[in-house]
Amino acid sequence: MEKPAKISAAQVRADFNDLHAVVHYTRAAHELGLWKSERLLIERFFPERDAPLLEAGCGAGRVTLGLWSLGYRRLTAFDFAQELIDQAISLATERGATPIRFLHADATQLPPGLCHLLDDKPGVPPIGESSHRCHLIDDKVDHGSRRERPAQEEERGTECAGVPFAGALFMFNGLMQIPGRENRRVALRELHRVCRPGAPLLFTTHDRDHSPTECALWRLETLRWIRGEQDPRLVEFGDRYFEDQACRTFMHLPDRREILEDLAATGWRHEFDEMRAKLAREPRAVRDFSDECRFWVAQRA
């Protein structure tokens, strides 16, 4: 019997473009808005409302429109799932947030001219007429392939031409939905490249060690990997592929040491981390939508 294929970026993108996932995340964008914990950290680490910010993995626009509601006006947001970007654009139009720049892009292969968008006059839609959309990736290509990148990375260089971003966000565990640790490091390097020195990066992850229950579950998973009995679709230890009535979701669940190592390896200096429950008491709707997670803030060195 042929073994199932390993989870790839193409599979993750297809899962997010699936109708069930689109409905799930669009409903959250319309109904949930920013979590208390998200707002607390955004206002603490991104105090300048006129600073140009980049949101990676914006999905249907839940955080993007939350930022807009707080008064942030120089926003660029991207996602590699076209169906979710379409929903984000629709929500922005509905709420009068048309100056937000929405891009169809891949966090592991940001385009060389991304920062040139910041040279546009505030309030002017980016590329195209009123669509707020810039197509920067080809859905027919699997951009999760590490072997495609070296020449392209050399061509892009290490800095972003144009005006770099003053900060970046990668919320709701978006970074952890990139299969392969080296690919996640590529995404961190890409965000480093397009941000100015000292820029904050805010993101979330799960944490394998945050509770006795989690530790016990991962001890059992360790035994599965030792015996070769793990889900054959998984790329590396820490991966999970969740399938429920809402949608299919790939997720890498790291421990704290792993993230600290990844930040140090990609030019980011660790500033802060804490579990969500210690930051704010979230309402039931948020806790039903999202499991416990760890917030991270790093600074571009």
TORFIGU-998004 format. One record per atom (N, C-alpha, C): residue in three letters; x, y, z. Coordinates in steps of 0.001 Angstrom, whole numbers, plus 500000, padded with zeros to 6 digits. Layout:
// residues N
AlaXYZ
...
***
This chain:
// residues 301
Met500836498806500000
Met500000500000500000
Met500875501250500000
Glu500585502184499110
Glu501386503387498984
Glu501169504309500180
Lys502289504870500693
Lys502203505761501843
Lys501589507096501432
Pro500800507702502328
Pro500244509037502036
Pro501359510058501859
Ala501130511058501044
Ala502120512106500819
Ala502272512967502068
Lys503462513488502257
Lys503710514402503358
Lys502925515699503144
Ile502528516316504258
Ile501832517594504183
Ile502742518614503504
Ser502209519304502519
Ser502971520308501779
Ser502279521658501872
Ala502967522693501430
Ala502361524024501395
Ala501136524029500493
Ala501203523281499403
Ala500053523222498485
Ala498833522636499180
Gln499037521602500023
Gln497918521003500738
Gln497341521971501767
Val498230522674502479
Val497768523645503471
Val496963524742502794
Arg497460525215501654
Arg496741526266500933
Arg495381525769500456
Ala495329524551499957
Ala494059523978499506
Ala493073523858500666
Asp493572523488501847
Asp492699523376503016
Asp492099524726503391
Phe492890525791503295
Phe492387527118503653
Phe491458527687502579
Asn491613527232501352
Asn490710527677500285
Asn489414526877500247
Asp489363525803501037
Asp488164524965501085
Asp486987525763501660
Leu485799525503501149
Leu484615526255501549
Leu484389526237503051
His484552525085503691
His484311524987505133
His485266525903505911
Ala486535525925505502
Ala487508526791506169
Ala487189528257505922
Val486820528592504708
Val486495529982504374
Val485332530480505228
Val484289529667505357
Val483135530048506184
Val483556530195507647
His484368529263508139
His484808529278509537
His485568530562509862
Tyr486559530918509047
Tyr487390532084509340
Tyr486683533391509002
Thr485798533368508019
Thr485040534576507694
Thr484078534920508822
Arg483442533902509396
Arg482545534149510524
Arg483315534767511699
Ala484514534263511955
Ala485322534814513045
Ala485714536261512763
Ala486021536563511501
Ala486392537937511146
Ala485234538893511375
His484027538455511068
His482856539307511220
His482398539415512668
Glu482534538334513447
Glu481899538287514758
Glu482849538452515947
Leu484092537964515827
Leu484986537969516978
Leu485802539251517106
Gly486400539680516008
Gly487309540821516093
Gly488543540468516896
Leu489244541484517379
Leu490447541254518163
Leu490129540626519515
Trp490988539709519952
Trp490892539188521305
Trp491406540263522278
Lys491030540153523534
Lys491544541071524555
Lys493067541009524625
Ser493607539796524585
Ser495055539616524677
Ser495768540218523471
Glu495195540070522289
Glu495791540657521092
Glu495827542173521190
Arg494709542751521574
Arg494652544213521677
Arg495657544727522704
Leu495760544049523829
Leu496693544470524874
Leu498116544557524338
Leu498553543524523626
Leu499929543492523141
Leu500138544399521935
Ile499139544519521084
Ile499248545432519950
Ile499448546856520448
Glu498652547273521418
Glu498764548644521920
Glu500050548850522714
Arg500584547780523307
Arg501836547904524053
Arg503048547991523137
Phe503090547166522105
Phe504302547074521290
Phe504217547814519948
Phe503016548274519576
Phe502842549047518342
Phe502133550360518690
Pro502796551245519421
Pro502128552450519922
Pro501830553500518852
Glu502551553498517737
Glu502378554532516709
Glu501310554105515708
Arg500208554823515688
Arg499090554474514810
Arg499394554759513337
Asp500340555653513044
Asp500648555984511651
Asp501835555195511111
Ala502331554223511884
Ala503463553408511436
Ala503003552393510394
Pro503797552156509341
Pro503432551139508348
Pro503632549740508901
Leu502561548963508939
Leu502598547620509515
Leu502270546575508463
Leu502847545401508631
Leu502610544273507738
Leu502007543131508536
Glu500870542607508060
Glu500291541426508692
Glu500422540232507763
Ala501140539228508206
Ala501299537989507448
Ala500173537034507812
Gly499717536246506840
Gly498673535270507109
Gly497409535909507635
Cys496945536950506957
Cys495809537734507476
Cys494483537011507373
Gly494396535925506589
Gly493154535187506467
Gly492018536048505969
Ala490871535970506632
Ala489682536715506213
Ala489632538118506799
Gly490702538546507474
Gly490793539931507905
Gly490406540214509340
Arg490311539192510177
Arg489886539427511562
Arg490805540417512267
Val492110540155512256
Val493061541044512941
Val493259542333512144
Thr493303542220510833
Thr493509543404509996
Thr492460544473510270
Leu491202544056510278
Leu490127545023510527
Leu490100545458511990
Gly490607544589512880
Gly490755544990514266
Gly491786546100514415
Leu492883545985513685
Leu493895547042513685
Leu493313548347513147
Trp492549548232512086
Trp491918549414511493
Trp491000550092512513
Ser490233549302513241
Ser489304549869514223
Ser490030550575515360
Leu491296550204515607
Leu492096550856516642
Leu492780552117516128
Gly492656552396514831
Gly493223553624514290
Gly494481553458513474
Tyr494921552214513240
Tyr496088551988512388
Tyr495654552143510932
Arg496357552975510189
Arg495901553312508846
Arg496860552903507732
Arg498105552600508045
Arg499063552207506999
Arg499277550693507093
Leu498280549967506647
Leu498262548513506795
Leu498430547805505460
Thr499324546841505448
Thr499472545911504332
Thr499287544516504896
Ala498415543738504298
Ala498121542398504803
Ala498144541411503648
Phe498632540202503918
Phe498668539209502846
Phe498346537830503383
Asp497923536974502469
Asp497670535573502772
Asp497891534785501488
Phe498213533490501622
Phe498407532706500402
Phe497161531952499975
Ala496056532119500701
Ala494774531526500320
Ala493909532607499673
Gln493731532500498376
Gln493018533527497634
Gln491579533709498107
Glu490910532610498457
Glu489521532703498893
Glu489396533525500181
Leu490363533388501079
Leu490330534165502323
Leu490629535635502052
Ile491563535906501155
Ile491855537292500787
Ile490610537963500221
Asp489880537246499386
Asp488644537803498824
Asp487664538178499927
Gln487575537336500963
Gln486677537635502074
Gln487170538845502872
Ala488486538959503038
Ala489046540104503749
Ala488761541404503011
Ile488885541371501690
Ile488600542556500882
Ile487137542945501002
Ser486265541962500986
Ser484841542226501117
Ser484522542865502464
Leu485129542360503531
Leu484886542904504862
Leu485429544325504980
Ala486607544560504403
Ala487190545902504442
Ala486310546901503704
Thr485782546481502570
Thr484895547356501805
Thr483632547671502603
Glu483093546645503234
Glu481872546807504036
Glu482081547795505179
Arg483292547821505746
Arg483558548662506915
Arg484287549965506564
Gly484383550265505286
Gly484997551522504865
Gly486494551575505051
Ala487134550419505057
Ala488578550352505257
Ala489293550087503936
Thr488855550777502890
Thr489395550504501554
Thr490875550829501382
Pro491493551713502187
Pro492927551936501987
Pro493823550766502374
Ile493300549777503093
Ile494129548626503452
Ile494590547919502185
Arg495863547576502142
Arg496431546881500991
Arg496413545380501266
Phe495679544646500482
Phe495622543193500614
Phe496372542557499454
Leu497274541647499775
Leu498092540972498771
Leu497875539464498836
His497956538846497682
His497950537382497595
His499405536959497516
Ala499979536566498651
Ala501422536329498702
Ala501750535222499687
Asp502982534722499594
Asp503479533607500387
Asp504544534130501345
Ala504407533830502635
Ala505343534340503637
Ala506766533846503419
Thr506934532726502738
Thr508277532204502507
Thr508906532751501232
Gln508155533534500457
Gln508686534097499213
Gln508082535480498969
Leu508346536408499861
Leu507825537757499682
Leu508511538405498479
Pro507769539174497697
Pro508323539744496461
Pro509349540832496738
Pro510320541017495841
Pro511363542026496053
Pro510814543427496228
Gly509720543766495539
Gly509194545126495579
Gly508131545370496619
Leu508008544494497612
Leu506922544626498583
Leu506939545986499273
Cys508116546463499683
Cys508186547718500427
Cys507865548927499561
His507946548801498241
His507600549926497376
His506143550315497530
Leu505309549380497984
Leu503906549712498213
Leu503780550832499230
Leu504759550950500133
Leu504697551972501166
Leu504979553352500615
Asp505503553438499385
Asp505758554733498775
Asp504490555355498220
Asp503392554559498144
Asp502123555096497665
Asp501586556135498643
Lys500749557008498164
Lys500127557995499036
Lys499119557300499948
Pro499094557666501227
Pro498116557054502136
Pro496700557231501621
Gly495920556185501758
Gly494527556263501345
Gly494275555856499916
Val495352555630499154
Val495195555233497754
Val495284553723497655
Pro494298553059497056
Pro494379551616496898
Pro495654551234496173
Pro496225550075496436
Pro497517549706495880
Pro497469549425494398
Ile497620548188494025
Ile497713547817492627
Ile496351547384492120
Gly495968547806490946
Gly494633547529490456
Gly493745548723490742
Glu492518548679490345
Glu491638549829490497
Glu491043549866491899
Ser489936549175492122
Ser489317549228493450
Ser489350547870494134
Ser490196546987493659
Ser490176545615494167
Ser491025545430495414
His491951546355495699
His492875546255496838
His493749545006496725
Arg493830544413495567
Arg494480543108495465
Arg495702543167494556
Cys496765542523495011
Cys497946542358494174
Cys498269540869494131
His498223540268492950
His498523538845492811
His500041538666492714
Leu500608537999493697
Leu502057537845493739
Leu502502536395493722
Ile501563535459493792
Ile501937534056493718
Ile501044533351492719
Asp501526532235492247
Asp500794531414491301
Asp500288530188492029
Asp498966530033492111
Asp498398528900492841
Asp498800527560492248
Lys499306527552491036
Lys499674526297490394
Lys501047525804490857
Val501782526652491573
Val503125526304492014
Val503117526036493503
Asp503783524979493929
Asp503893524686495349
Asp505053525492495906
His504748526588496590
His505789527452497115
His506333526958498449
Gly505964525768498853
Gly506527525224500081
Gly507821524475499842
Ser508284524437498618
Ser509459523643498302
Ser510734524414498601
Arg511514523918499526
Arg512747524582499920
Arg513734524645498763
Arg513744523656497906
Arg514768523602496874
Arg514600524691495809
Glu513448525361495772
Glu513254526421494795
Glu513869527739495248
Arg514273527859496525
Arg514506529176497065
Arg515907529762496957
Pro516987528991497062
Pro518290529626497210
Pro518599530701496187
Ala518395530423494881
Ala518711531407493855
Ala517830532634493999
Gln516568532423494337
Gln515657533546494478
Gln516040534394495680
Glu516449533757496768
Glu516840534510497946
Glu518083535338497662
Glu519022534776496912
Glu520230535509496575
Glu519886536716495719
Glu518944536547494790
Glu518529537628493919
Glu517866538746494708
Arg517064538402495738
Arg516363539408496514
Arg517296540187497416
Gly518375539560497862
Gly519251540214498808
Gly518698540128500220
Thr519331540860501132
Thr518951540754502535
Thr518112541928503016
Glu517997543000502255
Glu517223544158502677
Glu516082544404501706
Cys515097545175502167
Cys513940545473501342
Cys514128546823500674
Ala514093546847499336
Ala514163548101498616
Ala512901548906498902
Gly513059550219499089
Gly511911551044499411
Gly511852551309500907
Val510701551703501403
Val510527552044502815
Val510163550782503589
Pro511010550318504516
Pro510687549079505244
Pro509563549278506248
Phe508956548171506614
Phe507848548201507563
Phe508357548470508977
Ala507525549149509761
Ala507879549492511139
Ala507512548384512110
Gly506827547360511632
Gly506450546241512483
Gly505687545213511692
Ala505609543998512234
Ala504913542908511544
Ala504163542062512555
Leu503093541421512070
Leu502288540523512889
Leu502045539246512093
Phe502010538114512805
Phe501704536819512182
Phe500834536084513205
Met499527536375513171
Met498654535992514278
Met497982534632514075
Phe497306534209515149
Phe496541532964515194
Phe497351531772514675
Asn498588531669515146
Asn499456530520514867
Asn499777530352513388
Gly499667531439512619
Gly499900531338511174
Gly501278530825510817
Leu502301531261511538
Leu503661530808511264
Leu503766529300511427
Met503042528764512413
Met503107527331512697
Met502326526488511697
Gln501660527121510750
Gln500933526378509724
Gln501740526271508435
Ile503024526578508538
Ile503971526364507439
Ile504683525041507703
Pro504538524053506838
Pro505184522760507083
Pro506706522856506953
Gly507403522289507905
Gly508862522218507850
Gly509529523347508605
Arg510394523001509568
Arg511037524027510393
Arg511872524981509560
Glu512606524475508586
Glu513431525367507770
Glu512568526329506981
Asn511397525884506541
Asn510486526787505839
Asn509964527877506773
Arg509692527530508027
Arg509269528550508982
Arg510386529557509235
Arg511616529073509252
Arg512744529997509407
Arg512885530901508180
Val512613530362507013
Val512636531199505806
Val511616532331505939
Ala510422532022506424
Ala509394533051506614
Ala509862534111507607
Leu510493533695508686
Leu511013534657509660
Leu512095535535509040
Arg512940534946508195
Arg513965535749507513
Arg513341536729506532
Glu512277536299505864
Glu511595537184504928
Glu510982538381505662
Leu510348538135506796
Leu509790539239507568
Leu510909540144508089
His512018539558508476
His513182540334508902
His513650541242507774
Arg513653540713506552
Arg514152541463505399
Arg513315542698505105
Val512000542623505314
Val511134543734504929
Val510824544682506089
Cys511410544435507262
Cys511191545299508413
Cys512441546120508717
Arg512233547283509295
Arg513346548159509648
Arg513984547691510964
Pro515227548048511236
Pro515857547676512511
Pro515030548161513698
Gly514887547300514676
Gly514107547624515858
Gly512629547347515741
Ala512168546935514552
Ala510738546678514349
Ala510285545486515181
Pro509111545569515812
Pro508589544430516568
Pro507879543428515658
Leu507928542183516048
Leu507181541104515398
Leu506346540431516474
Leu505030540406516271
Leu504099539774517208
Leu503493538547516545
Phe503582537388517215
Phe503003536166516654
Phe502615535229517782
Thr501894534178517439
Thr501471533202518435
Thr501840531794517995
Thr501971530924518985
Thr502190529502518743
Thr501440528730519835
His501322527429519650
His500972526564520770
His502241526305521573
Asp502135525568522643
Asp503293525225523467
Asp503095523813523996
Arg503975522900523575
Arg503827521490523962
Arg503976521273525464
Asp504619522208526160
Asp504931521993527571
Asp504096522846528518
His503033523479528036
His502373524491528861
His501485523901529954
Ser501166522615529890
Ser500321522014530924
Ser500691520545531108
Pro500384519967532269
Pro500653518534532482
Pro499960517648531452
Thr498747518037531037
Thr498033517241530039
Thr498777517238528719
Glu499225518419528295
Glu499981518499527036
Glu501261517674527125
Cys501963517777528223
Cys503213517017528382
Cys502952515518528274
Ala501873515050528885
Ala501546513623528837
Ala501207513192527412
Leu500432514003526713
Leu500071513685525328
Leu501295513614524436
Trp502251514518524646
Trp503434514524523788
Trp504433513440524159
Arg504386512955525392
Arg505194511775525723
Arg504694510568524940
Leu503375510437524829
Leu502809509350524024
Leu503163509521522550
Glu503128510762522084
Glu503478511007520669
Glu504942510687520411
Thr505793510956521401
Thr507213510613521262
Thr507382509114521032
Leu506632508309521790
Leu506709506859521626
Leu506241506437520234
Arg505213507100519714
Arg504737506777518360
Arg505837507026517332
Trp506547508141517481
Trp507612508456516526
Trp508774507466516663
Ile509097507078517887
Ile510180506111518093
Ile509835504778517423
Arg508561504394517499
Arg508110503130516906
Arg507773503251515432
Gly507798504454514907
Gly507413504667513508
Gly505922504561513284
Glu505114504845514320
Glu503661504698514233
Glu502935506041514117
Gln503685507118513911
Gln503064508435513793
Gln502306508553512468
Asp501451509555512392
Asp500733509847511149
Asp501768510033510032
Pro501746509201508996
Pro502782509268507957
Pro502753510554507146
Arg501695511338507264
Arg501626512607506530
Arg502452513702507188
Leu502800513516508465
Leu503494514559509201
Leu504943514688508762
Val505448515916508793
Val506800516200508308
Val507829515997509410
Glu507506516419510637
Glu508475516355511726
Glu507752516278513062
Phe508492515897514092
Phe507905515797515429
Phe507367517157515845
Gly506163517159516413
Gly505497518394516786
Gly504354518738515847
Asp504312518081514692
Asp503251518339513716
Asp501950517657514124
Arg500851518278513762
Arg499524517683513890
Arg498709518052512652
Tyr497815517159512262
Tyr496893517467511160
Tyr495500517220511694
Phe494829518325512046
Phe493505518244512663
Phe492429518186511581
Glu491468517311511752
Glu490349517209510829
Glu489064517141511634
Asp488207518151511492
Asp486924518155512173
Asp485864518708511235
Gln484684518963511762
Gln483577519403510923
Gln483790520812510370
Ala484641521600511037
Ala484885522963510567
Ala485835522977509371
Cys486971522303509502
Cys487958522331508424
Cys489115521392508761
Arg490011521235507814
Arg491252520503508023
Arg492357521530508271
Thr493186521277509285
Thr494205522259509652
Thr495514521570509990
Phe496566521950509272
Phe497913521529509656
Phe498437522517510692
Met499122521987511704
Met499692522845512729
Met500947522207513289
His502003523004513431
His503177522541514165
His503091523112515567
Leu503237522241516569
Leu503179522649517971
Leu504594522571518541
Pro505239523711518743
Pro506627523708519216
Pro506698523725520739
Asp507913523597521248
Asp508149523943522640
Asp508843525308522651
Arg509008525878523813
Arg509533527248523906
Arg510967527331523381
Arg511778526337523681
Arg513171526371523242
Arg513278526435521723
Glu512412525712521035
Glu512449525700519574
Glu512249527101518998
Ile511276527836519537
Ile511004529170519029
Ile512162530119519340
Leu512715530024520528
Leu513869530862520866
Leu515031530604519917
Glu515263529354519574
Glu516326529015518630
Glu516028529574517243
Asp514780529478516820
Asp514411529956515486
Asp514537531474515386
Leu514157532178516425
Leu514297533637516413
Leu515771534030516330
Ala516597533399517135
Ala518024533725517139
Ala518679533419515800
Ala518207532361515141
Ala518799531940513868
Ala518378532817512693
Thr517345533638512881
Thr516805534406511759
Thr516882535917511964
Gly517673536358512933
Gly517912537788513094
Gly516941538516513984
Trp516141537783514770
Trp515175538408515675
Trp515641538249517118
Arg515486539288517911
Arg515838539246519326
Arg514572539087520161
His514541538068520965
His513374537794521816
His513157538922522808
Glu511902539404522885
Glu511561540483523798
Glu510585540035524887
Phe509638539169524508
Phe508549538861525430
Phe507856537587524988
Asp507393536797525947
Asp506464535710525638
Asp505662535367526883
Glu504408534987526646
Glu503520534637527743
Glu502307533894527192
Met501743533005528006
Met500534532302527617
Met499337533263527654
Arg498398533028526746
Arg497252533923526623
Arg496466534045527921
Ala496269532927528615
Ala495454532935529831
Ala496022533841530906
Lys497325534097530856
Lys497947534971531847
Lys497893536434531435
Leu497496536680530197
Leu497404538053529711
Leu496010538636529883
Ala494990537825529625
Ala493619538330529676
Ala492643537170529815
Arg491507537459530396
Arg490418536492530475
Arg489549536679529240
Glu489690535774528286
Glu488963535909527036
Glu487526535414527192
Pro486593535995526446
Pro485209535520526499
Pro485081534112525933
Arg483977533479526227
Arg483741532102525798
Arg483876531934524288
Ala483402532902523518
Ala483453532787522058
Ala484885532658521558
Val485803533387522164
Val487217533308521772
Val487800531969522183
Arg487487531522523393
Arg488041530251523865
Arg487483529065523087
Asp486254529185522605
Asp485697528126521759
Asp486351528121520381
Phe486712529291519911
Phe487321529421518584
Phe488781528993518585
Ser489486529241519676
Ser490926529015519713
Ser491366528387521019
Asp492202527351520922
Asp492810526761522105
Asp493819527739522715
Glu494304527399523901
Glu495332528204524554
Glu496551528341523643
Cys497197529496523686
Cys498369529723522854
Cys499365530608523592
Arg500572530651523070
Arg501622531505523636
Arg501856532684522693
Phe501855533882523253
Phe502191535078522487
Phe503691535323522535
Trp504221535773521408
Trp505645536091521289
Trp505805537493520714
Val506793538212521243
Val507217539480520645
Val508720539413520485
Ala509177539705519270
Ala510609539751518977
Ala510912541088518317
Gln512162541478518344
Gln512580542744517731
Gln513622542452516670
Arg513472543135515541
Arg514437542942514455
Arg515785543502514872
Ala516784542635514936
Ala518129543041515362
Ala518829543792514241
***
